[in-house]
């Protein structure tokens, strides 16, 4: 008879199935159930359900189970929470989403258009997307002028005081604009009042492009516009930036058609019907 030892040191006959402990038997179903519940919660939050009681009702879980899974997802940054809007998708979901989006590959798709824009303007060109209250830079093509812009690929800046950041939130509600102001107005070089901020955002939303008039860095100016996908949702934004020496208000206005044209071209490649 062919005998061998198992991991625990017990002798078993070759070919004989080793019994599993009760814990081992239960581990897989329990882990699978927890994973599925976590996915149910993610899908609910993605659909706009942010209150914990509403999430519990939507998924059919108890309040305590919902709270436990929400806490785990928040700890791993799959969810984020703020006092005003409740739970929402976190940066980890955005990271995974943009990796999945590599089937289209936004940076590679946009890059030829951004390079044309950079060549036409001789200024610094950016591509970025929103994460929580910040813009994350996906691409940067540096200026051909003797100008240094402090942004970098992978770097972040506040939405509230950058042109590209404001372009990313043109579709937000006024309530969300004011919420952002309440949370982050102090990050601007010279914070605007609620009324000034709201008036600016209303104007930007109506015209479809935004400016940075030195809110982040005193000497930097920029013109920005959003990029839209096939559902007409803003998924990213682009900007042209330079120093005040090369970009006074008249030149900013002259750049608007170029920036908007480039945004339309990239949006068209992303499937936007109104591009």
C-alpha positions in Angstrom: 0.0 0.0 0.0 1.4 3.4 -1.0 1.4 5.7 2.0 2.4 9.3 2.4 2.2 12.1 5.0 -0.1 15.0 4.7 0.7 18.6 5.8 -0.4 17.9 9.3 1.9 14.9 9.6 -0.8 12.3 9.4 -0.3 9.2 7.3 -2.8 8.8 4.5 -3.2 6.4 1.6 -2.1 7.8 -1.8 -5.0 9.0 -3.8 -7.2 9.4 -0.7 -8.8 12.8 -0.5 -7.8 14.7 2.6 -10.7 16.0 4.7 -11.0 19.7 5.2 -11.7 21.3 8.5 -15.2 22.9 9.0 -13.5 26.3 8.8 -12.0 25.5 5.4 -15.3 24.2 4.1 -17.1 27.4 5.1 -14.4 29.8 4.1 -15.1 29.9 0.4 -18.9 30.4 0.5 -18.6 33.0 3.2 -15.8 34.9 1.3 -17.8 34.7 -1.9 -20.9 36.0 -0.2 -19.0 38.9 1.4 -17.4 39.8 -2.0 -20.8 39.7 -3.7 -22.3 41.9 -1.0 -19.4 44.4 -1.4 -20.0 44.5 -5.2 -23.7 45.1 -4.6 -22.8 48.0 -2.4 -20.4 49.4 -5.0 -23.0 49.2 -7.7 -25.6 51.0 -5.4 -23.2 53.8 -4.7 -22.3 54.1 -8.3 -26.0 54.6 -9.1 -26.1 57.5 -6.7 -27.3 55.9 -3.4 -25.1 57.6 -0.7 -27.0 57.2 2.6 -26.1 54.1 4.6 -29.7 53.3 5.4 -30.7 53.6 1.8 -27.8 51.4 0.7 -28.9 48.7 3.3 -32.5 48.9 2.0 -31.3 48.7 -1.6 -29.1 45.7 -1.1 -31.3 43.9 1.4 -28.6 43.8 4.0 -28.8 44.6 7.7 -27.6 48.0 8.8 -24.7 46.5 10.7 -23.5 44.3 7.8 -23.8 47.3 5.4 -21.8 49.5 7.8 -19.1 46.8 8.2 -18.6 46.4 4.4 -18.8 50.1 3.8 -16.0 50.7 6.3 -13.8 48.0 4.6 -14.4 49.5 1.2 -13.7 53.0 2.5 -10.5 51.8 4.2 -9.3 50.4 0.8 -10.3 53.6 -1.0 -13.0 51.9 -3.1 -15.5 54.3 -1.5 -15.2 57.8 0.0 -17.5 59.7 2.2 -18.2 63.3 2.8 -20.8 64.9 5.2 -22.9 66.4 2.4 -23.2 63.7 -0.2 -22.7 60.6 1.8 -20.8 57.7 0.2 -19.4 57.9 -3.3 -16.9 56.1 -5.4 -13.4 56.4 -4.2 -10.0 56.9 -5.9 -9.4 53.2 -6.2 -12.4 52.7 -8.4 -11.3 55.6 -10.5 -7.9 54.1 -10.8 -9.3 50.8 -11.9 -11.8 52.5 -14.2 -9.0 54.4 -16.0 -7.0 51.2 -16.3 -10.0 49.5 -17.9 -10.4 52.6 -20.0 -7.0 51.6 -21.6 -9.1 49.8 -24.2 -9.6 53.3 -25.5 -6.5 54.7 -23.8 -7.4 58.3 -23.2 -3.9 59.6 -23.1 -2.8 57.8 -26.2 -6.0 58.9 -28.0 -5.7 62.5 -26.9 -2.0 62.9 -27.3 -1.8 63.7 -31.1 -4.5 66.5 -30.7 -2.7 67.8 -27.6 0.6 68.0 -29.5 -1.0 70.0 -32.3 -2.5 72.4 -29.7 0.9 72.7 -28.0 2.6 73.4 -31.3 0.0 76.0 -32.3 0.1 77.9 -29.0 3.7 77.2 -27.9 2.3 76.9 -24.4 2.0 74.2 -21.8 -0.9 71.8 -22.5 -2.5 69.6 -19.8 -4.9 66.6 -19.7 -6.5 65.8 -16.4 -9.4 64.1 -14.6 -11.2 64.6 -11.3 -10.6 62.7 -8.1 -12.6 63.8 -5.1 -11.8 67.6 -4.8 -8.7 67.5 -7.0 -7.6 67.3 -10.6 -5.0 64.6 -11.4 -2.8 65.3 -14.4 -2.7 62.5 -16.9 -0.5 64.3 -19.5 1.6 67.4 -19.8 3.3 68.8 -22.9 5.7 71.5 -21.8 5.9 75.0 -23.3 8.3 75.9 -26.0 8.8 79.2 -24.2 11.2 79.8 -21.3 8.3 79.2 -18.9 8.2 76.8 -15.9 4.8 75.4 -14.8 4.8 73.5 -11.5 2.4 70.8 -12.6 3.5 67.2 -13.3 2.0 64.0 -14.7 0.4 62.2 -11.8 0.4 65.3 -9.7 -2.7 66.8 -8.1 -4.1 70.3 -7.6 -7.4 71.6 -6.1 -10.3 71.8 -8.5 -11.4 75.1 -7.1 -8.3 77.1 -8.2 -7.3 75.6 -11.5 -8.9 76.2 -14.9 -8.8 72.5 -15.8 -10.3 71.7 -12.4 -13.2 74.1 -13.0 -13.7 72.6 -16.5 -14.1 69.1 -14.9 -17.0 70.2 -12.8 -19.1 72.3 -15.2 -21.9 69.7 -15.0 -22.1 69.7 -11.2 -25.1 71.1 -9.5 -25.0 74.5 -7.8 -25.3 72.7 -4.5 -22.2 70.7 -5.3 -20.3 73.8 -6.5 -21.1 75.5 -3.1 -20.1 72.3 -1.3 -16.7 72.3 -3.0 -16.3 76.0 -2.1 -17.1 75.3 1.5 -14.6 72.5 1.7 -11.7 73.9 -0.3 -12.0 77.7 -0.8 -9.2 78.3 1.6 -6.8 76.5 -0.8 -7.0 79.3 -3.4 -4.4 82.0 -3.3 -7.1 84.6 -2.8 -10.4 82.8 -1.8 -13.5 84.0 -3.5 -16.8 84.6 -1.7 -19.6 82.1 -2.2 -21.4 84.6 -4.4 -18.4 85.3 -6.6 -17.6 81.6 -6.9 -21.1 80.7 -7.8 -21.4 83.6 -10.3 -18.2 82.5 -12.0 -19.2 78.9 -12.3 -22.6 79.8 -13.7 -20.9 81.9 -16.4 -18.3 79.2 -17.1 -21.0 76.5 -17.4 -23.0 78.7 -19.8 -20.0 79.3 -22.1 -18.5 75.8 -21.9 -14.9 76.8 -21.0 -13.1 78.1 -18.0 -10.2 80.3 -17.0 -7.5 80.3 -14.3 -6.9 83.9 -13.5 -4.1 83.4 -11.0 -6.2 81.6 -8.4 -3.5 78.9 -7.9 -0.2 80.7 -8.8 -0.2 84.5 -9.2 1.7 84.6 -12.5 -0.1 81.6 -14.2 -3.1 81.9 -16.5 -4.9 79.2 -18.3 -7.8 78.4 -20.6 -9.6 75.0 -20.2 -12.4 73.0 -21.7 -14.1 69.6 -20.8 -13.9 66.3 -22.7 -17.1 64.3 -23.0 -17.7 60.6 -23.8 -20.5 58.8 -25.7 -23.0 59.5 -22.9 -22.1 63.2 -23.0 -20.6 62.9 -19.6 -17.5 64.9 -18.7 -14.6 62.4 -18.3 -11.6 64.7 -18.4 -10.5 68.2 -19.4 -7.7 69.9 -21.3 -6.0 73.2 -20.7 -3.4 75.6 -22.2 -1.3 77.4 -19.6 1.4 80.0 -19.5 2.7 83.0 -17.5 1.0 86.4 -17.5 3.9 87.7 -19.6 2.6 85.5 -22.5 -1.1 85.3 -21.6 -3.0 88.4 -20.9 -6.8 88.5 -21.1 -6.8 89.3 -24.8 -4.6 86.3 -25.6 -6.7 84.0 -23.4 -9.8 85.0 -25.3 -8.0 84.3 -28.6 -7.0 80.8 -27.4 -10.6 79.8 -26.6 -11.5 78.6 -30.1 -8.3 76.5 -30.3 -8.9 74.9 -26.9 -12.6 74.2 -27.6 -11.8 72.8 -31.1 -9.3 70.4 -29.6 -11.7 69.4 -26.8 -14.4 68.7 -29.5 -11.9 66.6 -31.6 -10.9 64.4 -28.6 -14.6 64.2 -27.4 -15.5 63.0 -30.9 -12.9 60.2 -30.7 -14.5 59.3 -27.3 -17.9 58.9 -29.0 -19.5 62.2 -27.9 -22.5 62.8 -30.1 -22.4 66.6 -29.6 -18.7 66.9 -30.4 
